[in-house]
Amino acid sequence: MQPEQLHLIRRWVSKAEEDYRNAEFVLTLEKDCPLSTICFHSQQCVEKYLKALLISCSLPVPSSHDLLDFTIGFRLTAASNCPVWTSRP
């Protein structure tokens, strides 16, 4: 893996974890918890982790925010060829 590729992966994972922490924090508001904010940060978290996965497999990252674009593209082009995916037990 190229150093710039690893740098991008780390950036996307870091950003995904920020969104996760935001959603987790908003959940602590309990009764006054704005559900749309939790949904937004949760979607953003998943999107950023998927971007990191695609980059780790040397696949293009869609400019879309539609999670289906990420997952369909990954399944069609990489599921059997991605070292990250195939190295899982």
N, CA, C and O atoms as CSV, one atom per row, in Angstrom:
chain,resi,resn,atom,element,x,y,z
A,1,MET,N,N,0.848,-1.177,0.000
A,1,MET,CA,C,0.000,0.000,0.000
A,1,MET,C,C,0.895,1.242,0.000
A,1,MET,O,O,1.886,1.310,0.727
A,2,GLN,N,N,0.536,2.193,-0.806
A,2,GLN,CA,C,1.303,3.431,-0.925
A,2,GLN,C,C,1.098,4.317,0.310
A,2,GLN,O,O,0.023,4.301,0.910
A,3,PRO,N,N,2.130,5.095,0.695
A,3,PRO,CA,C,1.997,5.976,1.865
A,3,PRO,C,C,0.836,6.964,1.744
A,3,PRO,O,O,0.136,7.211,2.726
A,4,GLU,N,N,0.623,7.532,0.551
A,4,GLU,CA,C,-0.478,8.486,0.397
A,4,GLU,C,C,-1.831,7.793,0.521
A,4,GLU,O,O,-2.797,8.388,1.001
A,5,GLN,N,N,-1.899,6.538,0.089
A,5,GLN,CA,C,-3.131,5.761,0.229
A,5,GLN,C,C,-3.409,5.503,1.714
A,5,GLN,O,O,-4.540,5.657,2.176
A,6,LEU,N,N,-2.389,5.118,2.442
A,6,LEU,CA,C,-2.536,4.879,3.876
A,6,LEU,C,C,-2.933,6.158,4.615
A,6,LEU,O,O,-3.738,6.121,5.546
A,7,HIS,N,N,-2.364,7.286,4.196
A,7,HIS,CA,C,-2.712,8.574,4.794
A,7,HIS,C,C,-4.199,8.890,4.577
A,7,HIS,O,O,-4.882,9.322,5.505
A,8,LEU,N,N,-4.691,8.679,3.371
A,8,LEU,CA,C,-6.114,8.922,3.083
A,8,LEU,C,C,-7.009,8.017,3.909
A,8,LEU,O,O,-8.031,8.456,4.437
A,9,ILE,N,N,-6.627,6.759,4.020
A,9,ILE,CA,C,-7.419,5.807,4.807
A,9,ILE,C,C,-7.503,6.277,6.252
A,9,ILE,O,O,-8.580,6.294,6.848
A,10,ARG,N,N,-6.366,6.655,6.805
A,10,ARG,CA,C,-6.351,7.123,8.195
A,10,ARG,C,C,-7.211,8.374,8.387
A,10,ARG,O,O,-7.898,8.515,9.399
A,11,ARG,N,N,-7.165,9.279,7.404
A,11,ARG,CA,C,-7.985,10.497,7.497
A,11,ARG,C,C,-9.469,10.161,7.499
A,11,ARG,O,O,-10.227,10.699,8.307
A,12,TRP,N,N,-9.896,9.262,6.584
A,12,TRP,CA,C,-11.314,8.907,6.522
A,12,TRP,C,C,-11.763,8.179,7.782
A,12,TRP,O,O,-12.864,8.417,8.279
A,13,VAL,N,N,-10.910,7.289,8.305
A,13,VAL,CA,C,-11.269,6.576,9.537
A,13,VAL,C,C,-11.377,7.558,10.696
A,13,VAL,O,O,-12.294,7.457,11.511
A,14,SER,N,N,-10.453,8.501,10.774
A,14,SER,CA,C,-10.499,9.503,11.841
A,14,SER,C,C,-11.779,10.330,11.755
A,14,SER,O,O,-12.422,10.591,12.772
A,15,LYS,N,N,-12.147,10.737,10.549
A,15,LYS,CA,C,-13.371,11.517,10.369
A,15,LYS,C,C,-14.607,10.677,10.705
A,15,LYS,O,O,-15.566,11.182,11.288
A,16,ALA,N,N,-14.579,9.396,10.335
A,16,ALA,CA,C,-15.700,8.502,10.658
A,16,ALA,C,C,-15.859,8.377,12.161
A,16,ALA,O,O,-16.977,8.391,12.676
A,17,GLU,N,N,-14.752,8.257,12.862
A,17,GLU,CA,C,-14.816,8.126,14.317
A,17,GLU,C,C,-15.307,9.405,14.986
A,17,GLU,O,O,-15.947,9.345,16.036
A,18,GLU,N,N,-15.016,10.552,14.396
A,18,GLU,CA,C,-15.571,11.812,14.915
A,18,GLU,C,C,-17.092,11.812,14.796
A,18,GLU,O,O,-17.795,12.190,15.733
A,19,ASP,N,N,-17.597,11.382,13.632
A,19,ASP,CA,C,-19.047,11.324,13.455
A,19,ASP,C,C,-19.676,10.342,14.434
A,19,ASP,O,O,-20.749,10.603,14.980
A,20,TYR,N,N,-19.010,9.216,14.656
A,20,TYR,CA,C,-19.516,8.227,15.607
A,20,TYR,C,C,-19.604,8.841,17.007
A,20,TYR,O,O,-20.617,8.697,17.691
A,21,ARG,N,N,-18.540,9.524,17.424
A,21,ARG,CA,C,-18.536,10.161,18.743
A,21,ARG,C,C,-19.625,11.227,18.860
A,21,ARG,O,O,-20.247,11.370,19.913
A,22,ASN,N,N,-19.852,11.971,17.782
A,22,ASN,CA,C,-20.927,12.967,17.796
A,22,ASN,C,C,-22.291,12.310,17.997
A,22,ASN,O,O,-23.089,12.758,18.821
A,23,ALA,N,N,-22.548,11.254,17.246
A,23,ALA,CA,C,-23.832,10.553,17.381
A,23,ALA,C,C,-23.973,9.976,18.778
A,23,ALA,O,O,-25.041,10.054,19.386
A,24,GLU,N,N,-22.893,9.397,19.284
A,24,GLU,CA,C,-22.915,8.818,20.624
A,24,GLU,C,C,-23.192,9.877,21.689
A,24,GLU,O,O,-23.961,9.644,22.622
A,25,PHE,N,N,-22.565,11.032,21.543
A,25,PHE,CA,C,-22.786,12.124,22.503
A,25,PHE,C,C,-24.233,12.623,22.468
A,25,PHE,O,O,-24.849,12.822,23.515
A,26,VAL,N,N,-24.764,12.820,21.279
A,26,VAL,CA,C,-26.132,13.333,21.170
A,26,VAL,C,C,-27.119,12.350,21.814
A,26,VAL,O,O,-28.141,12.764,22.359
A,27,LEU,N,N,-26.815,11.065,21.752
A,27,LEU,CA,C,-27.679,10.075,22.400
A,27,LEU,C,C,-27.765,10.283,23.908
A,27,LEU,O,O,-28.755,9.895,24.528
A,28,THR,N,N,-26.751,10.885,24.498
A,28,THR,CA,C,-26.772,11.107,25.947
A,28,THR,C,C,-27.804,12.164,26.350
A,28,THR,O,O,-28.122,12.300,27.531
A,29,LEU,N,N,-28.320,12.902,25.385
A,29,LEU,CA,C,-29.333,13.922,25.690
A,29,LEU,C,C,-30.675,13.301,26.053
A,29,LEU,O,O,-31.570,13.984,26.550
A,30,GLU,N,N,-30.809,12.001,25.801
A,30,GLU,CA,C,-31.989,11.208,26.130
A,30,GLU,C,C,-33.281,11.834,25.627
A,30,GLU,O,O,-33.545,11.812,24.425
A,31,LYS,N,N,-34.095,12.394,26.524
A,31,LYS,CA,C,-35.427,12.884,26.147
A,31,LYS,C,C,-35.371,13.977,25.072
A,31,LYS,O,O,-36.214,14.001,24.174
A,32,ASP,N,N,-34.404,14.865,25.155
A,32,ASP,CA,C,-34.292,15.971,24.202
A,32,ASP,C,C,-33.387,15.634,23.009
A,32,ASP,O,O,-32.931,16.523,22.291
A,33,CYS,N,N,-33.148,14.387,22.821
A,33,CYS,CA,C,-32.223,13.933,21.781
A,33,CYS,C,C,-32.805,14.152,20.378
A,33,CYS,O,O,-33.863,13.610,20.058
A,34,PRO,N,N,-32.113,14.951,19.532
A,34,PRO,CA,C,-32.586,15.147,18.155
A,34,PRO,C,C,-32.199,13.945,17.286
A,34,PRO,O,O,-31.039,13.787,16.906
A,35,LEU,N,N,-33.178,13.111,16.982
A,35,LEU,CA,C,-32.912,11.879,16.248
A,35,LEU,C,C,-32.332,12.129,14.858
A,35,LEU,O,O,-31.519,11.341,14.373
A,36,SER,N,N,-32.741,13.207,14.224
A,36,SER,CA,C,-32.219,13.471,12.881
A,36,SER,C,C,-30.712,13.730,12.917
A,36,SER,O,O,-30.007,13.399,11.963
A,37,THR,N,N,-30.219,14.309,13.992
A,37,THR,CA,C,-28.786,14.552,14.124
A,37,THR,C,C,-28.040,13.236,14.286
A,37,THR,O,O,-26.965,13.053,13.715
A,38,ILE,N,N,-28.604,12.327,15.057
A,38,ILE,CA,C,-27.986,11.009,15.230
A,38,ILE,C,C,-27.963,10.266,13.899
A,38,ILE,O,O,-26.955,9.651,13.549
A,39,CYS,N,N,-29.050,10.318,13.167
A,39,CYS,CA,C,-29.114,9.662,11.857
A,39,CYS,C,C,-28.088,10.257,10.903
A,39,CYS,O,O,-27.408,9.525,10.185
A,40,PHE,N,N,-27.974,11.574,10.893
A,40,PHE,CA,C,-27.019,12.235,10.011
A,40,PHE,C,C,-25.599,11.774,10.315
A,40,PHE,O,O,-24.874,11.356,9.412
A,41,HIS,N,N,-25.199,11.850,11.580
A,41,HIS,CA,C,-23.827,11.481,11.929
A,41,HIS,C,C,-23.581,9.986,11.741
A,41,HIS,O,O,-22.467,9.588,11.399
A,42,SER,N,N,-24.577,9.169,11.954
A,42,SER,CA,C,-24.434,7.726,11.728
A,42,SER,C,C,-24.212,7.430,10.252
A,42,SER,O,O,-23.350,6.626,9.899
A,43,GLN,N,N,-24.991,8.079,9.388
A,43,GLN,CA,C,-24.821,7.887,7.948
A,43,GLN,C,C,-23.447,8.367,7.505
A,43,GLN,O,O,-22.776,7.703,6.715
A,44,GLN,N,N,-23.030,9.519,8.013
A,44,GLN,CA,C,-21.720,10.060,7.663
A,44,GLN,C,C,-20.606,9.124,8.122
A,44,GLN,O,O,-19.623,8.930,7.408
A,45,CYS,N,N,-20.754,8.554,9.292
A,45,CYS,CA,C,-19.768,7.619,9.827
A,45,CYS,C,C,-19.617,6.415,8.893
A,45,CYS,O,O,-18.501,6.052,8.524
A,46,VAL,N,N,-20.720,5.807,8.519
A,46,VAL,CA,C,-20.683,4.644,7.629
A,46,VAL,C,C,-20.078,5.026,6.283
A,46,VAL,O,O,-19.247,4.293,5.747
A,47,GLU,N,N,-20.486,6.156,5.739
A,47,GLU,CA,C,-19.966,6.610,4.450
A,47,GLU,C,C,-18.444,6.756,4.495
A,47,GLU,O,O,-17.756,6.343,3.561
A,48,LYS,N,N,-17.927,7.327,5.547
A,48,LYS,CA,C,-16.481,7.563,5.643
A,48,LYS,C,C,-15.711,6.266,5.842
A,48,LYS,O,O,-14.614,6.109,5.307
A,49,TYR,N,N,-16.277,5.331,6.609
A,49,TYR,CA,C,-15.630,4.020,6.735
A,49,TYR,C,C,-15.624,3.297,5.390
A,49,TYR,O,O,-14.642,2.642,5.040
A,50,LEU,N,N,-16.716,3.415,4.637
A,50,LEU,CA,C,-16.760,2.780,3.319
A,50,LEU,C,C,-15.750,3.409,2.362
A,50,LEU,O,O,-15.141,2.707,1.556
A,51,LYS,N,N,-15.571,4.723,2.447
A,51,LYS,CA,C,-14.553,5.379,1.621
A,51,LYS,C,C,-13.174,4.825,1.954
A,51,LYS,O,O,-12.378,4.549,1.057
A,52,ALA,N,N,-12.891,4.662,3.248
A,52,ALA,CA,C,-11.605,4.102,3.658
A,52,ALA,C,C,-11.438,2.684,3.117
A,52,ALA,O,O,-10.350,2.314,2.674
A,53,LEU,N,N,-12.501,1.895,3.151
A,53,LEU,CA,C,-12.442,0.527,2.631
A,53,LEU,C,C,-12.171,0.523,1.132
A,53,LEU,O,O,-11.326,-0.235,0.655
A,54,LEU,N,N,-12.880,1.363,0.391
A,54,LEU,CA,C,-12.670,1.424,-1.054
A,54,LEU,C,C,-11.240,1.839,-1.387
A,54,LEU,O,O,-10.618,1.265,-2.280
A,55,ILE,N,N,-10.722,2.830,-0.673
A,55,ILE,CA,C,-9.346,3.278,-0.906
A,55,ILE,C,C,-8.369,2.148,-0.593
A,55,ILE,O,O,-7.395,1.948,-1.320
A,56,SER,N,N,-8.624,1.415,0.482
A,56,SER,CA,C,-7.727,0.314,0.845
A,56,SER,C,C,-7.724,-0.779,-0.212
A,56,SER,O,O,-6.764,-1.544,-0.310
A,57,CYS,N,N,-8.781,-0.860,-1.001
A,57,CYS,CA,C,-8.873,-1.848,-2.082
A,57,CYS,C,C,-8.501,-1.248,-3.431
A,57,CYS,O,O,-8.687,-1.875,-4.475
A,58,SER,N,N,-7.973,-0.024,-3.399
A,58,SER,CA,C,-7.580,0.689,-4.623
A,58,SER,C,C,-8.733,0.850,-5.604
A,58,SER,O,O,-8.554,0.755,-6.819
A,59,LEU,N,N,-9.911,1.092,-5.058
A,59,LEU,CA,C,-11.098,1.313,-5.888
A,59,LEU,C,C,-11.476,2.782,-5.876
A,59,LEU,O,O,-11.168,3.495,-4.921
A,60,PRO,N,N,-12.143,3.244,-6.930
A,60,PRO,CA,C,-12.575,4.647,-6.950
A,60,PRO,C,C,-13.638,4.903,-5.886
A,60,PRO,O,O,-14.462,4.041,-5.581
A,61,VAL,N,N,-13.594,6.101,-5.337
A,61,VAL,CA,C,-14.561,6.510,-4.322
A,61,VAL,C,C,-15.638,7.349,-5.003
A,61,VAL,O,O,-15.332,8.387,-5.589
A,62,PRO,N,N,-16.897,6.910,-4.932
A,62,PRO,CA,C,-17.972,7.691,-5.556
A,62,PRO,C,C,-18.099,9.072,-4.917
A,62,PRO,O,O,-17.821,9.239,-3.730
A,63,SER,N,N,-18.510,10.036,-5.691
A,63,SER,CA,C,-18.728,11.382,-5.144
A,63,SER,C,C,-20.140,11.514,-4.584
A,63,SER,O,O,-20.591,12.616,-4.271
A,64,SER,N,N,-20.813,10.417,-4.464
A,64,SER,CA,C,-22.185,10.364,-3.967
A,64,SER,C,C,-22.205,10.271,-2.443
A,64,SER,O,O,-21.203,9.941,-1.809
A,65,HIS,N,N,-23.365,10.569,-1.877
A,65,HIS,CA,C,-23.571,10.348,-0.446
A,65,HIS,C,C,-24.538,9.193,-0.239
A,65,HIS,O,O,-25.004,8.958,0.875
A,66,ASP,N,N,-24.838,8.476,-1.312
A,66,ASP,CA,C,-25.766,7.349,-1.258
A,66,ASP,C,C,-24.984,6.088,-0.888
A,66,ASP,O,O,-24.127,5.638,-1.648
A,67,LEU,N,N,-25.284,5.526,0.277
A,67,LEU,CA,C,-24.547,4.354,0.738
A,67,LEU,C,C,-24.667,3.178,-0.223
A,67,LEU,O,O,-23.760,2.349,-0.303
A,68,LEU,N,N,-25.773,3.100,-0.949
A,68,LEU,CA,C,-25.910,2.022,-1.937
A,68,LEU,C,C,-24.863,2.139,-3.037
A,68,LEU,O,O,-24.367,1.122,-3.523
A,69,ASP,N,N,-24.521,3.354,-3.436
A,69,ASP,CA,C,-23.476,3.535,-4.453
A,69,ASP,C,C,-22.161,2.937,-3.982
A,69,ASP,O,O,-21.426,2.350,-4.775
A,70,PHE,N,N,-21.867,3.078,-2.723
A,70,PHE,CA,C,-20.623,2.537,-2.176
A,70,PHE,C,C,-20.667,1.017,-2.109
A,70,PHE,O,O,-19.734,0.342,-2.546
A,71,THR,N,N,-21.743,0.488,-1.566
A,71,THR,CA,C,-21.802,-0.955,-1.345
A,71,THR,C,C,-21.967,-1.733,-2.641
A,71,THR,O,O,-21.360,-2.791,-2.805
A,72,ILE,N,N,-22.771,-1.231,-3.560
A,72,ILE,CA,C,-22.947,-1.930,-4.835
A,72,ILE,C,C,-21.639,-1.922,-5.612
A,72,ILE,O,O,-21.228,-2.953,-6.143
A,73,GLY,N,N,-20.992,-0.787,-5.682
A,73,GLY,CA,C,-19.711,-0.704,-6.378
A,73,GLY,C,C,-18.685,-1.637,-5.782
A,73,GLY,O,O,-17.922,-2.272,-6.509
A,74,PHE,N,N,-18.660,-1.727,-4.466
A,74,PHE,CA,C,-17.706,-2.611,-3.810
A,74,PHE,C,C,-18.016,-4.065,-4.111
A,74,PHE,O,O,-17.122,-4.833,-4.466
A,75,ARG,N,N,-19.267,-4.442,-3.972
A,75,ARG,CA,C,-19.645,-5.847,-4.207
A,75,ARG,C,C,-19.361,-6.261,-5.634
A,75,ARG,O,O,-18.906,-7.379,-5.874
A,76,LEU,N,N,-19.622,-5.382,-6.584
A,76,LEU,CA,C,-19.452,-5.743,-7.985
A,76,LEU,C,C,-17.995,-5.827,-8.420
A,76,LEU,O,O,-17.661,-6.614,-9.306
A,77,THR,N,N,-17.130,-5.034,-7.814
A,77,THR,CA,C,-15.764,-4.964,-8.329
A,77,THR,C,C,-14.688,-5.521,-7.423
A,77,THR,O,O,-13.583,-5.797,-7.890
A,78,ALA,N,N,-14.974,-5.698,-6.133
A,78,ALA,CA,C,-13.857,-5.982,-5.240
A,78,ALA,C,C,-14.022,-7.120,-4.265
A,78,ALA,O,O,-13.031,-7.557,-3.679
A,79,ALA,N,N,-15.186,-7.607,-4.070
A,79,ALA,CA,C,-15.405,-8.541,-2.970
A,79,ALA,C,C,-14.417,-9.706,-2.982
A,79,ALA,O,O,-13.988,-10.159,-1.921
A,80,SER,N,N,-14.057,-10.187,-4.150
A,80,SER,CA,C,-13.141,-11.327,-4.190
A,80,SER,C,C,-11.684,-10.917,-4.389
A,80,SER,O,O,-10.794,-11.755,-4.242
A,81,ASN,N,N,-11.415,-9.653,-4.720
A,81,ASN,CA,C,-10.063,-9.220,-5.033
A,81,ASN,C,C,-9.423,-8.303,-4.005
A,81,ASN,O,O,-8.221,-8.050,-4.077
A,82,CYS,N,N,-10.181,-7.808,-3.067
A,82,CYS,CA,C,-9.669,-6.853,-2.102
A,82,CYS,C,C,-8.905,-7.563,-0.989
A,82,CYS,O,O,-9.477,-8.399,-0.290
A,83,PRO,N,N,-7.614,-7.243,-0.812
A,83,PRO,CA,C,-6.841,-7.913,0.237
A,83,PRO,C,C,-7.432,-7.707,1.637
A,83,PRO,O,O,-7.361,-8.599,2.482
A,84,VAL,N,N,-8.004,-6.543,1.872
A,84,VAL,CA,C,-8.591,-6.277,3.187
A,84,VAL,C,C,-9.780,-7.213,3.418
A,84,VAL,O,O,-9.956,-7.755,4.509
A,85,TRP,N,N,-10.581,-7.389,2.383
A,85,TRP,CA,C,-11.787,-8.205,2.493
A,85,TRP,C,C,-11.450,-9.688,2.574
A,85,TRP,O,O,-12.006,-10.409,3.403
A,86,THR,N,N,-10.543,-10.145,1.716
A,86,THR,CA,C,-10.246,-11.572,1.643
A,86,THR,C,C,-9.362,-12.061,2.771
A,86,THR,O,O,-9.255,-13.270,2.972
A,87,SER,N,N,-8.724,-11.172,3.513
A,87,SER,CA,C,-7.849,-11.602,4.610
A,87,SER,C,C,-8.607,-11.824,5.910
A,87,SER,O,O,-8.014,-12.238,6.906
A,88,ARG,N,N,-9.901,-11.556,5.915
A,88,ARG,CA,C,-10.707,-11.759,7.117
A,88,ARG,C,C,-10.882,-13.259,7.368
A,88,ARG,O,O,-11.029,-14.028,6.418
A,89,PRO,N,N,-10.866,-13.685,8.644
A,89,PRO,CA,C,-11.058,-15.116,8.958
A,89,PRO,C,C,-12.488,-15.555,8.703
A,89,PRO,O,O,-12.823,-16.720,8.914
